Amino acid sequence: MPLANSPTTYGGVTKFLHWLTALLIFTVIPLGIVAYDMPYDTPEDLARKAQLFSLHKTVGVSILLTALVRIAWALTQPKPTPLHPERRLETLAAETVHWLLYGSLVLVPLTGWIQHSATTGFAPIWWPFGQSLPFVPKDDDVAGTFAALHTIFERVLVVSLLLHIAGAIKHAVIDRDATLRRMLPGRVQVSAPVHPHRLATPITAALAVWALAIGIGGGLGLFAAKAQAVQVAELQEVVSDWQVTEGEIALTVTQFGSPVTGRFADWTAAITFDDPDAPGPAGDVTVEIAIGSLTLGSVTDQAMGPDFFDATAHPTATYAAELFKVTDGYEARGTLTLKGTSLPVSFPFSLAFAEDGTATMSAQLTLQRLDFGIGANMGDESALKFPVEVALSLTASRPASE
């Protein structure tokens, strides 16, 4: 069997790439369906779910690379002539489906990879493929957009694949011609006049199908942001000696060996502070955090569940502390109440004053999740490490006295 195509038959390389692609497609689709439907109630469930998603993503990237090789090879080869060029509508439909398949084999895994790159945490792509793509930021909106596109293009791929298979069966069973046989292993003799392939019309038709699919996906709300899984607690506005003008409360967990960083979008801080000349009491602070405002990459919904923050039953966390000036800086000594558990938490912090009177504070501390019953069902660190790194920063100013 020759490796290269002829004007009437496919060569060995084209056949190999065709059936390798088919094998990968029929592997990746069931993997995605099963992984998506799997529960993650226990560490074992979560580990299996992550493993299947990792395999799904890795096979998907393999499809992308295979498709690029296949397209590059096809550009160097003659495409065998259609066996029934007189059936113009049927030939146009077949050509359009082929272009839909080629495009979808690139678009589906590429949009999935971009979604993965824009998402923080959960189910890495296995070696040797990288986790990130150039120019793709870690951004929930980007991840959501490309997740929708991935779903839309996947549907186009499945429909195109079904039409392609139906056409092959028709040629084999009804027409009884060599259309399917010339893609099977072995040498096939085909006697047919060489007929040029149309390009503009089927490519235009394929582009129209993708545009229509994107429009339908938008109409079905696939691009809409997902509703918050839990109700975010409304925090009361605080009256404070110092008013916070900007700041961030971030936390980093380690899941399956990879750091996942999240942030609370809604929190308040009531601060009383006077910088003493010598070490001693300096003021106090009360911080209230809306737990439901946390975004934690791909595991946000899981983090809100009863096994973790249980945001429905415990919508807020509170840290009340006294502030002290110490020999080498400043220190907060207080109590953190989280998920119904109150424990003493103290940590040093840095403080800098600007000429305009604003103060900038930053701190880092480590909490142990099991101390607060977070992920108590994950009693070992195989899926989720015990330490949780917390980073605090804020800028505050004291209103001018009237």
The 8 nearest C-alpha neighbors of each residue, nearest first, counted from 0:
[[1, 186, 185, 11, 2, 10, 184, 3],
 [2, 0, 10, 3, 11, 4, 186, 9],
 [3, 1, 11, 10, 12, 0, 4, 13],
 [4, 2, 10, 1, 11, 12, 5, 76],
 [5, 3, 10, 9, 8, 76, 77, 6],
 [4, 6, 8, 7, 77, 9, 79, 3],
 [7, 5, 79, 77, 80, 8, 78, 193],
 [6, 8, 79, 5, 80, 189, 191, 193],
 [9, 7, 5, 79, 4, 181, 6, 10],
 [8, 10, 4, 13, 181, 182, 5, 79],
 [9, 11, 4, 3, 2, 1, 13, 12],
 [10, 12, 2, 14, 13, 1, 15, 0],
 [13, 11, 15, 2, 14, 10, 16, 3],
 [12, 14, 16, 15, 11, 10, 17, 9],
 [15, 13, 17, 11, 12, 16, 182, 18],
 [14, 16, 12, 17, 18, 13, 19, 11],
 [15, 17, 19, 13, 14, 18, 20, 69],
 [18, 16, 14, 20, 15, 19, 13, 21],
 [17, 19, 21, 20, 15, 16, 22, 14],
 [20, 18, 16, 22, 21, 17, 15, 23],
 [21, 19, 23, 17, 18, 22, 16, 24],
 [20, 22, 18, 24, 19, 23, 25, 17],
 [23, 21, 19, 25, 20, 24, 18, 26],
 [22, 24, 26, 20, 21, 25, 27, 19],
 [25, 23, 21, 27, 26, 22, 20, 28],
 [24, 26, 22, 23, 27, 28, 21, 29],
 [27, 25, 23, 24, 28, 29, 22, 30],
 [26, 28, 30, 24, 55, 29, 25, 23],
 [27, 29, 31, 30, 26, 25, 24, 32],
 [30, 28, 32, 31, 27, 33, 26, 25],
 [31, 29, 27, 33, 28, 55, 32, 34],
 [32, 30, 34, 28, 29, 33, 55, 35],
 [31, 33, 29, 35, 30, 34, 36, 28],
 [32, 34, 36, 30, 35, 31, 29, 37],
 [35, 33, 31, 37, 48, 36, 51, 32],
 [34, 36, 32, 33, 37, 31, 48, 52],
 [37, 35, 33, 34, 32, 38, 31, 48],
 [36, 38, 34, 35, 33, 48, 39, 44],
 [39, 37, 40, 44, 36, 45, 48, 41],
 [40, 38, 45, 44, 41, 37, 48, 42],
 [39, 41, 38, 44, 45, 42, 43, 306],
 [40, 42, 44, 43, 39, 45, 376, 377],
 [43, 41, 45, 44, 377, 46, 382, 40],
 [42, 44, 46, 41, 45, 47, 39, 40],
 [45, 43, 39, 41, 47, 42, 46, 48],
 [44, 46, 39, 48, 42, 43, 47, 49],
 [45, 47, 43, 49, 48, 44, 42, 50],
 [48, 46, 50, 44, 49, 45, 51, 43],
 [47, 49, 45, 51, 34, 50, 46, 44],
 [48, 50, 122, 52, 46, 47, 51, 53],
 [51, 49, 47, 53, 48, 52, 46, 54],
 [50, 52, 54, 48, 53, 49, 34, 55],
 [53, 51, 55, 49, 54, 50, 34, 122],
 [54, 52, 122, 50, 56, 124, 51, 55],
 [53, 55, 51, 57, 52, 56, 58, 50],
 [56, 54, 52, 58, 27, 53, 57, 30],
 [57, 55, 59, 53, 54, 58, 124, 52],
 [56, 58, 54, 60, 59, 124, 55, 125],
 [57, 59, 61, 55, 60, 56, 54, 27],
 [60, 58, 56, 62, 108, 61, 57, 55],
 [59, 61, 63, 57, 62, 58, 108, 56],
 [62, 60, 58, 64, 59, 63, 65, 57],
 [63, 61, 65, 59, 60, 64, 66, 58],
 [62, 64, 60, 66, 105, 61, 65, 108],
 [63, 65, 67, 61, 66, 62, 68, 60],
 [66, 64, 62, 68, 67, 63, 69, 61],
 [67, 65, 69, 63, 68, 64, 62, 70],
 [66, 68, 70, 64, 69, 65, 71, 63],
 [69, 67, 71, 65, 66, 70, 72, 64],
 [68, 70, 66, 72, 67, 71, 65, 73],
 [71, 69, 73, 67, 72, 68, 66, 74],
 [70, 72, 68, 74, 69, 73, 67, 75],
 [73, 71, 69, 75, 70, 74, 68, 76],
 [72, 74, 70, 76, 75, 71, 69, 77],
 [75, 73, 71, 72, 76, 70, 77, 69],
 [76, 74, 73, 72, 71, 77, 70, 3],
 [77, 75, 73, 74, 4, 78, 72, 3],
 [78, 76, 6, 4, 79, 5, 75, 73],
 [77, 79, 76, 6, 80, 4, 5, 73],
 [80, 78, 7, 6, 8, 77, 5, 81],
 [79, 81, 193, 7, 194, 6, 82, 78],
 [82, 80, 83, 84, 79, 194, 90, 196],
 [81, 83, 84, 80, 191, 178, 177, 176],
 [82, 84, 85, 81, 86, 90, 87, 89],
 [85, 83, 86, 81, 87, 82, 90, 194],
 [84, 86, 83, 87, 90, 88, 82, 89],
 [87, 85, 84, 89, 83, 88, 90, 91],
 [86, 88, 90, 85, 89, 91, 84, 83],
 [89, 87, 91, 90, 86, 92, 93, 85],
 [88, 90, 92, 91, 86, 87, 93, 83],
 [89, 91, 87, 93, 92, 88, 86, 94],
 [92, 90, 88, 94, 89, 93, 87, 95],
 [93, 91, 89, 95, 90, 94, 88, 96],
 [92, 94, 90, 96, 91, 95, 89, 97],
 [93, 95, 97, 91, 96, 92, 201, 90],
 [96, 94, 201, 92, 98, 97, 93, 205],
 [97, 95, 99, 93, 98, 94, 159, 100],
 [96, 98, 94, 100, 95, 99, 101, 93],
 [99, 97, 101, 95, 100, 96, 102, 205],
 [100, 98, 96, 102, 97, 205, 101, 103],
 [101, 99, 97, 103, 98, 102, 104, 156],
 [102, 100, 98, 104, 99, 103, 97, 105],
 [101, 103, 99, 105, 104, 100, 98, 106],
 [102, 104, 106, 100, 105, 156, 107, 101],
 [105, 103, 101, 102, 106, 107, 100, 66],
 [104, 106, 103, 63, 102, 107, 109, 108],
 [107, 105, 103, 109, 108, 104, 110, 102],
 [106, 108, 149, 152, 103, 109, 110, 153],
 [109, 107, 111, 59, 110, 63, 106, 60],
 [108, 110, 112, 106, 111, 107, 105, 113],
 [111, 109, 113, 149, 112, 145, 107, 108],
 [112, 110, 108, 114, 109, 113, 149, 115],
 [111, 113, 115, 109, 114, 110, 108, 116],
 [112, 114, 116, 110, 115, 111, 117, 109],
 [115, 113, 142, 111, 117, 145, 112, 116],
 [114, 116, 112, 118, 113, 117, 111, 142],
 [117, 115, 131, 113, 114, 118, 130, 112],
 [116, 118, 137, 142, 114, 138, 115, 136],
 [119, 117, 115, 116, 296, 137, 142, 297],
 [120, 118, 296, 259, 297, 137, 117, 260],
 [119, 121, 259, 297, 296, 118, 122, 257],
 [120, 122, 123, 297, 49, 298, 254, 119],
 [121, 123, 49, 53, 52, 50, 124, 120],
 [124, 122, 53, 125, 121, 130, 120, 56],
 [123, 125, 53, 57, 56, 130, 128, 122],
 [126, 124, 57, 123, 128, 127, 53, 54],
 [127, 125, 128, 124, 129, 57, 123, 130],
 [126, 128, 125, 129, 124, 57, 130, 60],
 [129, 127, 126, 125, 124, 130, 57, 60],
 [130, 128, 131, 127, 124, 126, 132, 125],
 [131, 129, 116, 124, 123, 128, 132, 115],
 [132, 130, 116, 129, 133, 135, 115, 113],
 [131, 133, 135, 116, 134, 113, 130, 129],
 [132, 134, 135, 131, 136, 116, 113, 130],
 [133, 135, 136, 132, 131, 116, 113, 137],
 [136, 134, 133, 132, 117, 116, 137, 113],
 [137, 135, 117, 138, 134, 116, 141, 133],
 [136, 138, 117, 118, 119, 135, 116, 139],
 [137, 139, 117, 141, 140, 136, 142, 118],
 [138, 140, 142, 141, 143, 118, 117, 137],
 [139, 141, 143, 142, 138, 144, 224, 117],
 [142, 140, 144, 138, 143, 139, 145, 117],
 [141, 143, 114, 139, 117, 145, 140, 144],
 [144, 142, 146, 140, 141, 145, 139, 147],
 [145, 143, 141, 147, 146, 142, 222, 140],
 [144, 146, 148, 147, 114, 142, 110, 143],
 [145, 147, 143, 149, 144, 148, 114, 142],
 [148, 146, 150, 145, 144, 221, 149, 222],
 [147, 149, 145, 151, 150, 146, 152, 144],
 [150, 148, 146, 110, 107, 152, 147, 151],
 [149, 151, 153, 147, 148, 152, 146, 154],
 [152, 150, 148, 154, 153, 149, 147, 216],
 [153, 151, 155, 154, 149, 107, 150, 148],
 [152, 154, 156, 150, 151, 155, 107, 149],
 [155, 153, 157, 151, 156, 152, 158, 150],
 [156, 154, 152, 158, 153, 157, 159, 151],
 [155, 157, 153, 159, 154, 103, 158, 160],
 [156, 158, 160, 154, 159, 155, 161, 153],
 [159, 157, 161, 155, 160, 156, 154, 162],
 [160, 158, 162, 156, 161, 157, 96, 155],
 [159, 161, 163, 157, 158, 162, 156, 164],
 [160, 162, 164, 158, 163, 159, 165, 157],
 [163, 161, 165, 159, 160, 164, 166, 158],
 [162, 164, 160, 166, 161, 165, 159, 167],
 [163, 165, 167, 161, 166, 162, 160, 168],
 [166, 164, 162, 168, 163, 167, 161, 169],
 [165, 167, 169, 163, 164, 168, 162, 170],
 [168, 166, 164, 170, 169, 165, 179, 171],
 [167, 169, 171, 165, 166, 170, 172, 164],
 [170, 168, 166, 173, 172, 167, 171, 165],
 [171, 169, 174, 167, 168, 175, 173, 172],
 [170, 172, 175, 168, 169, 173, 176, 174],
 [173, 171, 169, 175, 168, 170, 174, 176],
 [174, 172, 169, 175, 170, 171, 168, 176],
 [173, 175, 170, 176, 172, 171, 169, 177],
 [176, 174, 171, 172, 173, 170, 177, 169],
 [175, 177, 174, 178, 170, 171, 179, 180],
 [176, 178, 180, 179, 181, 175, 189, 171],
 [179, 177, 180, 176, 181, 170, 167, 82],
 [178, 180, 181, 182, 177, 167, 171, 183],
 [181, 179, 177, 183, 182, 178, 187, 171],
 [180, 182, 183, 179, 187, 178, 177, 8],
 [183, 181, 180, 179, 14, 9, 184, 178],
 [184, 182, 180, 181, 185, 179, 14, 186],
 [185, 183, 182, 186, 14, 11, 181, 180],
 [186, 184, 0, 183, 187, 181, 11, 182],
 [185, 187, 0, 188, 184, 181, 1, 183],
 [188, 186, 181, 189, 185, 180, 8, 177],
 [187, 189, 190, 186, 8, 181, 7, 177],
 [190, 188, 191, 187, 7, 177, 8, 181],
 [191, 189, 188, 192, 7, 82, 193, 177],
 [190, 192, 189, 82, 193, 7, 80, 81],
 [191, 193, 194, 190, 80, 82, 7, 81],
 [194, 192, 80, 191, 6, 195, 7, 79],
 [193, 195, 80, 192, 196, 81, 84, 191],
 [196, 194, 197, 193, 80, 81, 84, 78],
 [197, 195, 198, 194, 80, 81, 78, 94],
 [196, 198, 199, 195, 200, 201, 91, 94],
 [197, 199, 200, 201, 202, 196, 94, 203],
 [198, 200, 202, 201, 203, 197, 204, 196],
 [199, 201, 203, 202, 198, 204, 197, 91],
 [202, 200, 95, 204, 203, 94, 198, 199],
 [203, 201, 205, 199, 204, 200, 198, 206],
 [202, 204, 206, 200, 201, 205, 199, 207],
 [203, 205, 201, 207, 202, 206, 200, 95],
 [206, 204, 202, 208, 207, 203, 99, 95],
 [207, 205, 203, 209, 208, 204, 210, 202],
 [206, 208, 204, 210, 205, 209, 211, 203],
 [209, 207, 211, 205, 206, 210, 212, 204],
 [210, 208, 212, 206, 211, 207, 213, 205],
 [211, 209, 207, 213, 212, 208, 206, 214],
 [212, 210, 214, 208, 209, 213, 207, 215],
 [211, 213, 209, 215, 214, 210, 216, 208],
 [212, 214, 216, 210, 211, 215, 217, 209],
 [215, 213, 211, 217, 212, 216, 218, 210],
 [214, 216, 218, 212, 217, 213, 211, 219],
 [217, 215, 213, 219, 218, 214, 221, 212],
 [216, 218, 220, 214, 215, 219, 221, 222],
 [217, 219, 215, 220, 216, 214, 221, 213],
 [220, 218, 216, 217, 221, 215, 222, 214],
 [219, 221, 217, 223, 218, 222, 216, 224],
 [222, 220, 147, 216, 223, 217, 219, 218],
 [221, 223, 220, 147, 144, 217, 224, 143],
 [224, 222, 220, 221, 225, 217, 143, 144],
 [223, 225, 226, 222, 143, 140, 221, 220],
 [226, 224, 223, 227, 228, 143, 222, 221],
 [225, 227, 228, 224, 229, 223, 230, 300],
 [226, 228, 229, 225, 230, 231, 291, 300],
 [227, 229, 226, 300, 230, 303, 225, 291],
 [230, 228, 227, 291, 231, 311, 310, 303],
 [229, 231, 232, 291, 227, 228, 311, 314],
 [232, 230, 291, 292, 229, 289, 233, 314],
 [231, 233, 289, 314, 234, 230, 291, 315],
 [234, 232, 231, 235, 289, 265, 230, 236],
 [235, 233, 232, 236, 289, 266, 267, 287],
 [234, 236, 237, 233, 267, 287, 232, 266],
 [235, 237, 234, 238, 267, 233, 268, 269],
 [238, 236, 239, 269, 235, 267, 268, 234],
 [239, 237, 269, 236, 240, 242, 241, 270],
 [238, 240, 269, 241, 270, 242, 237, 271],
 [239, 241, 271, 270, 397, 242, 238, 269],
 [242, 240, 397, 239, 270, 396, 395, 271],
 [241, 243, 395, 396, 239, 397, 244, 240],
 [242, 244, 395, 245, 394, 241, 396, 393],
 [245, 243, 395, 394, 242, 246, 396, 393],
 [246, 244, 394, 393, 243, 395, 247, 392],
 [393, 247, 245, 392, 394, 244, 248, 243],
 [246, 248, 392, 391, 249, 393, 262, 245],
 [247, 249, 391, 263, 262, 390, 392, 250],
 [250, 248, 262, 390, 261, 389, 247, 263],
 [249, 251, 389, 261, 388, 260, 390, 262],
 [250, 252, 260, 388, 259, 387, 258, 261],
 [253, 251, 387, 259, 258, 254, 260, 388],
 [252, 254, 258, 257, 384, 256, 383, 259],
 [253, 255, 383, 256, 257, 382, 258, 252],
 [256, 254, 382, 257, 383, 253, 381, 121],
 [255, 257, 254, 253, 258, 382, 383, 384],
 [256, 258, 253, 254, 255, 259, 120, 121],
 [259, 257, 253, 252, 251, 254, 260, 256],
 [260, 258, 120, 252, 251, 119, 253, 257],
 [261, 259, 251, 250, 295, 258, 252, 249],
 [260, 262, 295, 294, 250, 249, 251, 293],
 [263, 261, 249, 293, 294, 248, 264, 250],
 [264, 262, 293, 292, 265, 248, 249, 294],
 [263, 265, 292, 262, 293, 266, 294, 247],
 [266, 264, 289, 263, 292, 288, 267, 234],
 [267, 265, 288, 287, 289, 264, 268, 286],
 [266, 268, 287, 286, 288, 269, 237, 265],
 [269, 267, 286, 285, 270, 287, 284, 266],
 [268, 270, 239, 285, 284, 237, 286, 238],
 [271, 269, 284, 241, 239, 240, 283, 268],
 [270, 272, 282, 240, 283, 284, 241, 239],
 [271, 273, 282, 281, 270, 274, 283, 240],
 [274, 272, 281, 275, 282, 271, 280, 276],
 [273, 275, 281, 272, 276, 324, 282, 277],
 [276, 274, 277, 273, 281, 278, 279, 324],
 [275, 277, 274, 278, 279, 324, 273, 281],
 [278, 276, 275, 279, 324, 325, 326, 274],
 [279, 277, 324, 325, 326, 275, 276, 323],
 [278, 280, 324, 323, 277, 281, 325, 275],
 [281, 279, 323, 282, 322, 324, 278, 321],
 [280, 282, 323, 322, 273, 272, 274, 324],
 [283, 281, 272, 322, 271, 321, 280, 273],
 [282, 284, 321, 322, 271, 320, 270, 272],
 [285, 283, 270, 320, 269, 319, 271, 321],
 [286, 284, 319, 269, 268, 318, 320, 287],
 [285, 287, 268, 318, 317, 267, 319, 284],
 [286, 288, 317, 267, 266, 316, 268, 318],
 [289, 287, 266, 316, 315, 290, 317, 265],
 [288, 290, 315, 232, 291, 265, 292, 266],
 [291, 289, 315, 292, 314, 293, 310, 288],
 [290, 292, 231, 293, 289, 310, 229, 230],
 [293, 291, 264, 263, 290, 289, 265, 231],
 [294, 292, 263, 291, 262, 290, 264, 295],
 [293, 295, 261, 299, 262, 296, 292, 263],
 [296, 294, 261, 299, 298, 260, 293, 297],
 [295, 297, 119, 298, 118, 299, 120, 294],
 [296, 298, 299, 120, 119, 118, 121, 295],
 [297, 299, 301, 296, 300, 295, 302, 121],
 [300, 298, 295, 302, 301, 294, 297, 296],
 [301, 299, 303, 302, 298, 228, 304, 297],
 [300, 302, 298, 304, 303, 299, 307, 306],
 [301, 303, 299, 307, 300, 304, 308, 298],
 [302, 304, 310, 308, 300, 301, 309, 307],
 [305, 303, 309, 301, 302, 306, 307, 308],
 [306, 304, 309, 307, 308, 303, 310, 311],
 [307, 305, 374, 304, 309, 373, 375, 308],
 [306, 308, 373, 374, 302, 305, 304, 309],
 [309, 307, 303, 310, 302, 373, 338, 304],
 [310, 308, 305, 304, 303, 311, 307, 312],
 [309, 311, 314, 313, 303, 308, 312, 291],
 [312, 310, 309, 313, 314, 229, 230, 303],
 [311, 313, 310, 309, 314, 338, 305, 308],
 [312, 314, 310, 338, 311, 315, 309, 339],
 [313, 315, 310, 290, 311, 232, 289, 312],
 [316, 314, 289, 290, 288, 313, 287, 317],
 [315, 317, 337, 288, 336, 287, 290, 289],
 [318, 316, 287, 336, 286, 335, 288, 319],
 [317, 319, 335, 286, 334, 285, 336, 320],
 [320, 318, 285, 333, 334, 284, 286, 317],
 [333, 321, 319, 332, 284, 283, 331, 334],
 [320, 322, 283, 332, 331, 282, 333, 284],
 [323, 321, 331, 282, 283, 281, 330, 280],
 [324, 322, 280, 281, 330, 279, 329, 325],
 [323, 325, 329, 278, 279, 328, 281, 280],
 [326, 324, 278, 328, 329, 327, 323, 279],
 [325, 327, 328, 278, 324, 329, 277, 279],
 [326, 328, 325, 329, 324, 278, 347, 330],
 [329, 327, 325, 326, 324, 349, 330, 348],
 [328, 330, 324, 325, 348, 323, 347, 349],
 [329, 331, 347, 323, 346, 348, 322, 324],
 [330, 332, 322, 345, 346, 321, 320, 347],
 [333, 331, 345, 320, 321, 344, 330, 322],
 [320, 332, 334, 319, 344, 343, 345, 321],
 [333, 335, 343, 342, 344, 319, 318, 320],
 [334, 336, 318, 341, 342, 317, 344, 343],
 [337, 335, 341, 317, 340, 316, 318, 339],
 [336, 338, 316, 340, 339, 335, 341, 371],
 [337, 339, 313, 340, 308, 371, 336, 309],
 [340, 338, 337, 336, 341, 313, 371, 316],
 [339, 341, 337, 336, 338, 371, 342, 335],
 [342, 340, 336, 335, 334, 337, 339, 343],
 [343, 341, 334, 335, 344, 340, 336, 371],
 [342, 344, 334, 333, 335, 345, 341, 332],
 [345, 343, 334, 333, 335, 342, 332, 346],
 [346, 344, 332, 331, 333, 343, 330, 347],
 [345, 347, 331, 330, 364, 348, 344, 332],
 [348, 346, 330, 329, 331, 362, 349, 345],
 [349, 347, 362, 329, 361, 330, 346, 350],
 [348, 350, 361, 360, 329, 328, 362, 351],
 [349, 351, 360, 359, 348, 358, 361, 352],
 [350, 352, 359, 358, 360, 353, 349, 357],
 [351, 353, 358, 357, 356, 359, 354, 350],
 [354, 352, 355, 357, 356, 358, 351, 359],
 [353, 355, 356, 352, 357, 358, 351, 396],
 [356, 354, 353, 357, 352, 396, 358, 397],
 [355, 357, 354, 353, 352, 396, 358, 397],
 [358, 356, 396, 353, 395, 355, 352, 359],
 [357, 359, 352, 395, 351, 394, 396, 353],
 [360, 358, 394, 351, 350, 393, 352, 395],
 [359, 361, 350, 393, 392, 349, 394, 358],
 [362, 360, 392, 391, 349, 348, 393, 350],
 [363, 361, 348, 391, 390, 349, 392, 364],
 [362, 364, 390, 389, 391, 365, 361, 388],
 [363, 365, 389, 388, 346, 366, 390, 362],
 [364, 366, 388, 387, 389, 386, 367, 363],
 [367, 365, 387, 386, 368, 388, 364, 389],
 [366, 368, 386, 385, 370, 369, 387, 365],
 [367, 369, 373, 370, 385, 371, 366, 386],
 [370, 368, 372, 371, 373, 367, 375, 385],
 [371, 369, 368, 367, 372, 373, 366, 340],
 [370, 372, 369, 373, 368, 340, 337, 338],
 [371, 373, 369, 375, 370, 374, 368, 307],
 [374, 372, 307, 368, 369, 375, 371, 308],
 [375, 373, 307, 376, 306, 377, 372, 369],
 [374, 376, 372, 377, 373, 378, 369, 306],
 [375, 377, 374, 378, 41, 306, 42, 373],
 [378, 376, 375, 374, 379, 42, 383, 41],
 [377, 379, 376, 375, 380, 374, 369, 42],
 [380, 378, 377, 381, 383, 382, 384, 385],
 [379, 381, 384, 383, 382, 385, 378, 377],
 [380, 382, 379, 383, 255, 384, 254, 256],
 [383, 381, 255, 380, 254, 42, 46, 384],
 [382, 384, 254, 380, 253, 381, 255, 385],
 [385, 383, 380, 253, 386, 254, 382, 252],
 [384, 386, 367, 368, 380, 383, 387, 369],
 [387, 385, 367, 366, 384, 365, 368, 388],
 [388, 386, 366, 252, 365, 251, 367, 389],
 [387, 389, 365, 251, 250, 364, 386, 366],
 [390, 388, 250, 364, 363, 249, 365, 387],
 [391, 389, 363, 249, 362, 248, 250, 388],
 [392, 390, 248, 362, 361, 247, 363, 249],
 [393, 391, 361, 246, 247, 360, 362, 248],
 [394, 246, 392, 360, 245, 359, 247, 395],
 [393, 395, 359, 245, 358, 244, 243, 246],
 [396, 394, 243, 242, 358, 244, 357, 241],
 [395, 397, 357, 241, 242, 358, 398, 356],
 [396, 398, 241, 242, 240, 399, 395, 357],
 [399, 397, 400, 396, 241, 242, 240, 401],
 [398, 400, 397, 401, 396, 356, 241, 240],
 [399, 401, 398, 397, 240, 241, 396, 356],
 [400, 399, 398, 397, 240, 241, 396, 239]]
